[in-house]
Amino acid sequence: MLNRKLRQRLVLVIANSANTLLVPVVNIAVSLLVIRLASAELWGAFVSILIWINLANHIIHWGSKEYLLREFSRRPGSIGEAWQSNLLSRAGLYALFVLAVLLFPIPPLHKLLVILWGGGAMLFQSCESLVLYRRKFSAALLLEMSTILLMVGIILLRQDDLSIELLMLLFASAYLLKFAGLAYLFRRDIFAGLAGTFQPAFFRIALPFFLLGFTGMLQSRTDLYCVAYFLDHEKVGQYQVFINMLIYIQVFASMILQPFLKNIYRLGSGV
């Protein structure tokens, strides 16, 4: 019995590790592919947009993954309601994001793509807690790989006319496609009763989760923001690829812990 439990836990860790590791590995691979087919300058120009969208996405996310994992563990009979309420509550942050993008002096097409990108990221990230809680790592991994192959295929087909707009569209579409797949996978949770309500208290309760992730992001990304501000696009592209290789080494610790977070949150109300 013990060996069986150990095997099951090992499978969970491996599946989650593969799912977690795939994203950074692919990000590096895509960046190297774009640099190889086009130029480091194009990738650097894209990164200068990417880092600000990632910052906005982190704020819109507001610690939802950890918050929802705790809520699911405490109230397993109200998963759909908790998920819907969380998404509805964070919709206000997304509305502010859309307003800021519309007021920002960038081309209209870029505004549209950034809004789609942010919306797709918000929806996809909302499902991360369900993947962890339901432990659907293999399904999430398959979905991630399918999306990646599609992106790489389009980049290879369009290698002669790669542009920032195409890269933005690819990343936005990838988030939307992944959300569509996860929404179908978790349809019984996501569309259970449509009982979600706006909950202002969420922002206060989830604030520690948000601050913990936000400070960690600033610690690991402040240098990239400075590089993007002071250096040209070619240098930014080269630096981003190099620093990502170093940063992603740090994800290994979380790979082992994440599959068991829901068990940790059940240990006591003080967790």
C-alpha positions in Angstrom: 0.0 0.0 0.0 2.8 2.4 0.9 4.6 1.7 -2.3 1.4 2.4 -4.3 0.9 5.7 -2.5 4.5 6.7 -3.2 4.2 5.8 -6.8 1.0 7.9 -7.1 2.7 10.8 -5.5 5.7 10.4 -7.7 3.5 10.4 -10.8 1.8 13.6 -9.6 5.2 15.3 -9.0 6.5 14.2 -12.4 3.4 15.3 -14.3 3.2 18.7 -12.5 7.0 19.2 -13.0 6.7 18.5 -16.7 3.7 20.9 -17.0 5.5 23.6 -15.0 8.8 23.2 -16.7 7.3 23.1 -20.2 6.3 26.8 -20.2 9.8 28.3 -19.4 11.5 25.8 -21.7 9.2 26.7 -24.6 9.5 30.5 -23.9 13.2 30.1 -24.2 12.9 28.0 -27.4 10.4 30.4 -29.0 12.7 33.4 -28.2 15.7 31.6 -29.7 13.6 30.6 -32.7 12.5 34.2 -33.3 16.1 35.5 -32.9 17.3 32.8 -35.3 14.6 33.4 -38.0 14.3 37.2 -37.6 16.6 39.1 -35.2 17.3 39.8 -31.6 16.0 43.3 -32.2 12.5 42.0 -33.1 12.4 39.8 -30.0 13.7 42.6 -27.8 11.0 44.9 -29.1 8.4 42.2 -28.3 9.9 41.6 -24.8 9.5 45.4 -24.1 5.8 44.8 -24.5 5.7 41.4 -22.9 7.1 42.5 -19.6 4.5 45.2 -19.1 1.7 42.8 -20.0 3.1 40.3 -17.5 3.1 43.0 -14.8 -0.5 43.9 -15.6 -1.5 40.2 -15.6 0.1 39.7 -12.2 -1.9 42.5 -10.7 -5.1 41.3 -12.3 -4.4 37.8 -11.0 -4.2 39.2 -7.5 -3.0 35.9 -5.8 -6.0 34.1 -7.1 -4.4 30.7 -7.5 -3.4 30.3 -3.9 -6.6 31.9 -2.7 -8.8 29.6 -4.7 -6.8 26.5 -3.7 -7.6 27.4 -0.1 -11.2 28.1 -0.8 -11.6 24.8 -2.8 -10.0 22.9 0.1 -12.2 24.5 2.7 -15.5 24.4 0.7 -15.2 21.5 -1.8 -19.0 21.6 -2.4 -18.9 25.3 -3.6 -16.0 25.2 -6.1 -18.1 26.6 -9.0 -19.4 29.5 -6.9 -15.9 30.3 -5.6 -14.4 30.2 -9.1 -17.1 32.4 -10.6 -17.0 34.9 -7.8 -13.3 35.2 -8.1 -13.4 35.8 -11.8 -16.3 38.3 -11.4 -14.4 40.2 -8.7 -11.2 40.5 -10.7 -13.1 41.7 -13.8 -13.0 45.2 -12.3 -9.2 45.1 -12.4 -9.3 43.9 -16.0 -11.7 46.8 -16.8 -9.1 49.3 -15.4 -6.4 47.5 -17.5 -8.5 48.0 -20.7 -9.1 51.7 -19.8 -5.3 52.2 -19.3 -4.5 50.5 -22.6 -7.1 52.6 -24.5 -5.5 55.8 -23.1 -2.0 54.7 -23.8 -0.3 56.2 -26.9 0.2 53.1 -28.9 -1.2 52.0 -32.4 -4.9 50.9 -32.4 -4.0 47.4 -33.5 -1.6 47.1 -30.6 -4.3 48.2 -28.2 -6.6 45.5 -29.5 -4.0 42.8 -29.3 -2.9 43.8 -25.8 -6.5 43.8 -24.6 -7.1 40.3 -26.1 -3.8 39.2 -24.6 -4.6 40.4 -21.1 -8.1 38.9 -21.3 -6.9 35.6 -22.4 -4.2 35.5 -19.7 -6.8 36.4 -17.0 -9.1 33.6 -18.1 -6.4 31.0 -18.5 -4.7 31.8 -15.1 -8.1 31.5 -13.5 -8.1 27.8 -14.4 -4.6 27.1 -12.9 -6.1 26.5 -9.5 -8.5 24.0 -10.9 -5.7 22.1 -12.6 -3.8 21.9 -9.3 -6.9 21.0 -7.2 -8.2 18.4 -9.6 -4.6 17.3 -10.4 -5.2 17.3 -14.1 -1.6 17.8 -14.9 -1.5 15.4 -17.8 -4.4 17.0 -19.6 -2.9 20.5 -19.0 0.4 19.3 -20.3 -1.2 17.9 -23.5 -3.1 21.2 -24.0 0.1 23.2 -23.5 2.1 21.0 -25.9 -0.6 21.3 -28.6 -0.7 25.1 -28.3 3.1 25.3 -28.4 3.3 23.1 -31.6 0.7 25.4 -33.2 2.7 28.5 -32.3 6.0 27.1 -33.5 4.4 25.9 -36.7 2.9 29.3 -37.5 6.3 31.0 -36.7 8.1 28.7 -39.1 5.4 29.2 -41.8 5.6 33.0 -41.4 9.4 33.2 -40.8 9.8 35.6 -43.8 7.5 38.2 -42.4 7.6 37.9 -38.6 6.4 41.0 -36.8 5.6 42.2 -33.3 1.9 42.2 -34.2 2.1 38.5 -35.2 3.9 37.5 -32.0 1.3 39.4 -30.0 -1.5 37.7 -31.8 0.1 34.3 -31.3 0.5 34.8 -27.5 -3.0 36.2 -27.1 -4.5 33.3 -29.2 -2.5 30.7 -27.2 -4.0 31.9 -23.9 -7.5 31.9 -25.3 -7.1 28.4 -26.8 -5.7 27.1 -23.6 -8.6 28.6 -21.6 -11.1 27.1 -24.0 -9.6 23.7 -23.5 -9.5 24.0 -19.7 -13.0 25.4 -19.6 -14.3 22.3 -21.4 -12.3 20.1 -19.1 -13.6 21.8 -16.0 -17.0 22.7 -17.4 -18.8 21.0 -14.4 -16.9 23.3 -12.0 -16.9 26.5 -14.1 -20.5 26.5 -15.2 -22.0 24.9 -12.0 -25.1 26.9 -11.3 -23.7 30.4 -12.3 -24.0 31.4 -8.7 -20.9 33.7 -8.5 -21.1 37.2 -7.0 -18.8 40.2 -6.7 -16.9 39.9 -3.5 -14.9 43.0 -2.5 -13.5 41.1 0.5 -11.5 39.0 -1.9 -8.9 41.7 -2.5 -8.2 42.0 1.2 -8.1 38.3 1.9 -5.9 37.5 -1.1 -3.6 40.5 -0.5 -0.9 38.5 1.3 -0.8 36.0 -1.7 -0.6 38.9 -4.1 2.2 40.7 -2.2 4.2 37.5 -1.9 4.1 36.8 -5.6 4.5 40.5 -6.5 7.6 41.0 -4.4 9.1 37.8 -5.8 8.4 39.0 -9.4 10.0 42.4 -8.7 13.0 40.7 -7.2 13.6 38.5 -10.2 12.5 41.0 -13.0 13.6 44.5 -11.9 16.8 44.1 -13.9 14.9 43.3 -17.0 12.7 46.4 -16.7 15.8 48.5 -16.3 17.5 46.8 -19.3 14.3 47.4 -21.4 14.3 51.1 -20.4 18.0 51.9 -20.9 19.2 49.6 -23.7 18.2 49.1 -27.3 15.9 46.3 -28.4 18.7 44.0 -29.6 20.4 44.0 -26.2 17.1 43.5 -24.5 16.3 40.4 -26.5 19.7 38.9 -25.8 19.6 39.7 -22.1 16.1 38.3 -21.7 17.0 34.9 -23.1 20.1 34.7 -20.9 18.5 35.8 -17.7 15.5 33.5 -18.2 17.8 30.5 -18.4 19.1 31.4 -14.9 15.7 32.3 -13.4 13.9 29.2 -14.5 16.3 27.0 -12.6 14.5 28.3 -9.5 11.2 26.7 -10.4 12.2 23.2 -9.5 11.4 23.6 -5.8 7.8 24.6 -6.4 7.3 21.7 -8.8 7.5 19.2 -5.9 5.2 21.2 -3.6 2.4 22.4 -5.8 0.6 19.0 -6.3 0.0 18.8 -2.6 -1.0 22.4 -1.8 -4.7 21.5 -1.4 -3.6 19.0 1.3 -1.6 21.7 3.1 -4.5 24.1 3.1 -6.6 21.4 4.8 -4.2 21.1 7.8 -5.8 24.0 9.6 -7.6 27.3 9.3 -4.5 29.3 10.1 -2.6 28.1 7.0 
